[in-house]
Amino acid sequence: MALNLQNARFIASYGTVDGLPAPTTPEVAFVGRSNVGKSSLLNKLLGRKALAKVSSQPGKTANVNFFEADGISFVDLPGYGYARVSMAERQRWANLISGYFAQERSFNLVIALVDVRLEAQKLDQDMLAFLRENNLPFVVALTKADKLSRPKQTRQVELLSRQLEVLREQMLLTSAQTGLGIDELRRRIEKACD
């Protein structure tokens, strides 16, 4: 049965780990650097233009945001890395991310977003190493693929596969602008939450 994500809705936003709700449904978490396009991809995936707040400024997602669609919780975690915020706020975000993963949750799938236009960043390598070490099921969504030509996309996928030490099959080219890779991402989520 195909996922029906058209009735997606915002559930709640949490600024501390203590406040996170106990899991009652399968969970799909979104992680990635600030400004990698998490909120844009989530909106495209859920078929809603402004469900998750999008900004041209890095660091818009400052809390753990929960959305629900078709009995699945979609968890938008704060971006890591560059953002023009205080060191204290960056530390709070890091604590939220690590606190979320330290809890007993279903972790059906983690979607790790990486900008396909760049070489692998240290923080992305660290996140993927963490997911592997903790045996968390994940897929790498290579965002902003519409900004590159087909040959350049292919070269970047090969490069990032080596740099991130991720099998090609675990990577998907995606674009929140054109919808590239969205149907395949939905299929991966459906399989993980079945």
C-alpha positions as a Python dict, from the first residue, in 0.01 Angstrom:
ca = {
    (1, 'M'): (0, 0, 0),
    (2, 'A'): (145, 336, -104),
    (3, 'L'): (208, 603, 154),
    (4, 'N'): (-45, 885, 167),
    (5, 'L'): (149, 1188, 284),
    (6, 'Q'): (-100, 1448, 159),
    (7, 'N'): (-261, 1499, 501),
    (8, 'A'): (65, 1584, 675),
    (9, 'R'): (36, 1807, 977),
    (10, 'F'): (265, 1981, 1223),
    (11, 'I'): (251, 1820, 1568),
    (12, 'A'): (485, 2015, 1796),
    (13, 'S'): (826, 2176, 1838),
    (14, 'Y'): (1057, 2090, 2128),
    (15, 'G'): (1346, 2299, 2254),
    (16, 'T'): (1477, 2052, 2511),
    (17, 'V'): (1541, 1678, 2508),
    (18, 'D'): (1333, 1631, 2824),
    (19, 'G'): (1025, 1752, 2641),
    (20, 'L'): (1044, 1506, 2351),
    (21, 'P'): (737, 1283, 2335),
    (22, 'A'): (761, 907, 2373),
    (23, 'P'): (744, 741, 2030),
    (24, 'T'): (405, 593, 1944),
    (25, 'T'): (449, 561, 1567),
    (26, 'P'): (732, 473, 1326),
    (27, 'E'): (981, 762, 1305),
    (28, 'V'): (1177, 904, 1015),
    (29, 'A'): (1440, 1159, 1122),
    (30, 'F'): (1600, 1425, 901),
    (31, 'V'): (1957, 1535, 981),
    (32, 'G'): (2201, 1759, 799),
    (33, 'R'): (2408, 2073, 802),
    (34, 'S'): (2248, 2412, 837),
    (35, 'N'): (2128, 2532, 496),
    (36, 'V'): (2140, 2186, 332),
    (37, 'G'): (1768, 2211, 254),
    (38, 'K'): (1608, 1986, 519),
    (39, 'S'): (1288, 2187, 552),
    (40, 'S'): (1253, 2231, 174),
    (41, 'L'): (1297, 1858, 111),
    (42, 'L'): (1053, 1772, 390),
    (43, 'N'): (794, 2008, 242),
    (44, 'K'): (839, 1852, -104),
    (45, 'L'): (818, 1501, 37),
    (46, 'L'): (498, 1582, 227),
    (47, 'G'): (348, 1775, -63),
    (48, 'R'): (311, 2100, 131),
    (49, 'K'): (482, 2429, 47),
    (50, 'A'): (516, 2576, 396),
    (51, 'L'): (466, 2297, 648),
    (52, 'A'): (827, 2314, 768),
    (53, 'K'): (963, 2668, 791),
    (54, 'V'): (1215, 2746, 517),
    (55, 'S'): (1466, 3031, 523),
    (56, 'S'): (1755, 3154, 315),
    (57, 'Q'): (1938, 3206, 645),
    (58, 'P'): (2112, 2894, 785),
    (59, 'G'): (1986, 2773, 1121),
    (60, 'K'): (1611, 2833, 1086),
    (61, 'T'): (1532, 2494, 1243),
    (62, 'A'): (1634, 2556, 1603),
    (63, 'N'): (1418, 2291, 1772),
    (64, 'V'): (1317, 1930, 1714),
    (65, 'N'): (1003, 1957, 1502),
    (66, 'F'): (756, 1670, 1474),
    (67, 'F'): (520, 1625, 1180),
    (68, 'E'): (277, 1337, 1121),
    (69, 'A'): (147, 1181, 802),
    (70, 'D'): (-14, 842, 741),
    (71, 'G'): (77, 715, 1088),
    (72, 'I'): (445, 808, 1057),
    (73, 'S'): (629, 1074, 1258),
    (74, 'F'): (866, 1289, 1055),
    (75, 'V'): (1128, 1445, 1280),
    (76, 'D'): (1313, 1756, 1159),
    (77, 'L'): (1628, 1794, 1370),
    (78, 'P'): (1823, 2122, 1400),
    (79, 'G'): (2092, 2174, 1138),
    (80, 'Y'): (2452, 2134, 1246),
    (81, 'G'): (2751, 2336, 1141),
    (82, 'Y'): (2759, 2695, 1023),
    (83, 'A'): (2487, 2929, 1135),
    (84, 'R'): (2508, 3283, 1264),
    (85, 'V'): (2403, 3203, 1617),
    (86, 'S'): (2579, 3208, 1949),
    (87, 'M'): (2805, 2925, 2064),
    (88, 'A'): (2552, 2853, 2342),
    (89, 'E'): (2271, 2812, 2087),
    (90, 'R'): (2485, 2587, 1867),
    (91, 'Q'): (2563, 2376, 2173),
    (92, 'R'): (2190, 2355, 2254),
    (93, 'W'): (2125, 2227, 1900),
    (94, 'A'): (2405, 1968, 1933),
    (95, 'N'): (2255, 1856, 2265),
    (96, 'L'): (1911, 1825, 2102),
    (97, 'I'): (2046, 1609, 1820),
    (98, 'S'): (2257, 1383, 2042),
    (99, 'G'): (1978, 1372, 2304),
    (100, 'Y'): (1725, 1263, 2044),
    (101, 'F'): (1950, 978, 1925),
    (102, 'A'): (2028, 874, 2283),
    (103, 'Q'): (1663, 799, 2355),
    (104, 'E'): (1477, 472, 2308),
    (105, 'R'): (1296, 548, 1982),
    (106, 'S'): (1188, 346, 1678),
    (107, 'F'): (1445, 500, 1436),
    (108, 'N'): (1285, 338, 1132),
    (109, 'L'): (1494, 552, 898),
    (110, 'V'): (1736, 843, 924),
    (111, 'I'): (1757, 1062, 617),
    (112, 'A'): (2099, 1227, 619),
    (113, 'L'): (2101, 1527, 386),
    (114, 'V'): (2423, 1626, 210),
    (115, 'D'): (2467, 1906, -44),
    (116, 'V'): (2567, 1727, -366),
    (117, 'R'): (2757, 2033, -492),
    (118, 'L'): (3020, 2018, -217),
    (119, 'E'): (3293, 1780, -116),
    (120, 'A'): (3215, 1580, 197),
    (121, 'Q'): (3225, 1799, 506),
    (122, 'K'): (3376, 1674, 832),
    (123, 'L'): (3043, 1710, 1014),
    (124, 'D'): (2868, 1497, 750),
    (125, 'Q'): (3139, 1231, 776),
    (126, 'D'): (3101, 1234, 1156),
    (127, 'M'): (2721, 1202, 1137),
    (128, 'L'): (2737, 908, 897),
    (129, 'A'): (3004, 739, 1108),
    (130, 'F'): (2773, 783, 1409),
    (131, 'L'): (2477, 630, 1221),
    (132, 'R'): (2689, 332, 1110),
    (133, 'E'): (2839, 278, 1457),
    (134, 'N'): (2493, 275, 1613),
    (135, 'N'): (2344, 49, 1344),
    (136, 'L'): (2080, 306, 1256),
    (137, 'P'): (1915, 253, 917),
    (138, 'F'): (1986, 550, 693),
    (139, 'V'): (1977, 683, 342),
    (140, 'V'): (2180, 979, 217),
    (141, 'A'): (1970, 1235, 31),
    (142, 'L'): (2203, 1436, -191),
    (143, 'T'): (2023, 1771, -208),
    (144, 'K'): (2021, 2051, -465),
    (145, 'A'): (2091, 1813, -755),
    (146, 'D'): (1903, 2047, -992),
    (147, 'K'): (2198, 2290, -962),
    (148, 'L'): (2434, 2045, -1140),
    (149, 'S'): (2447, 1897, -1490),
    (150, 'R'): (2396, 1519, -1525),
    (151, 'P'): (2768, 1445, -1578),
    (152, 'K'): (2860, 1658, -1275),
    (153, 'Q'): (2591, 1483, -1066),
    (154, 'T'): (2744, 1146, -1156),
    (155, 'R'): (3095, 1262, -1067),
    (156, 'Q'): (2978, 1408, -734),
    (157, 'V'): (2788, 1092, -640),
    (158, 'E'): (3101, 883, -698),
    (159, 'L'): (3318, 1130, -506),
    (160, 'L'): (3080, 1156, -209),
    (161, 'S'): (3029, 779, -201),
    (162, 'R'): (3406, 741, -145),
    (163, 'Q'): (3445, 1037, 92),
    (164, 'L'): (3144, 946, 308),
    (165, 'E'): (3218, 571, 287),
    (166, 'V'): (2862, 503, 180),
    (167, 'L'): (2749, 254, -83),
    (168, 'R'): (2603, 411, -395),
    (169, 'E'): (2274, 224, -327),
    (170, 'Q'): (2239, 416, 2),
    (171, 'M'): (2247, 751, -179),
    (172, 'L'): (1971, 932, -365),
    (173, 'L'): (1998, 1242, -580),
    (174, 'T'): (1720, 1478, -474),
    (175, 'S'): (1584, 1820, -555),
    (176, 'A'): (1318, 2007, -361),
    (177, 'Q'): (1278, 2228, -669),
    (178, 'T'): (1216, 1966, -939),
    (179, 'G'): (1103, 1670, -727),
    (180, 'L'): (1397, 1455, -840),
    (181, 'G'): (1432, 1151, -611),
    (182, 'I'): (1118, 1226, -407),
    (183, 'D'): (921, 920, -523),
    (184, 'E'): (1217, 693, -447),
    (185, 'L'): (1257, 856, -106),
    (186, 'R'): (889, 788, -34),
    (187, 'R'): (942, 422, -133),
    (188, 'R'): (1241, 392, 103),
    (189, 'I'): (1035, 542, 386),
    (190, 'E'): (742, 312, 313),
    (191, 'K'): (969, 6, 320),
    (192, 'A'): (1140, 119, 642),
    (193, 'C'): (808, 183, 819),
    (194, 'D'): (623, -124, 692),
}
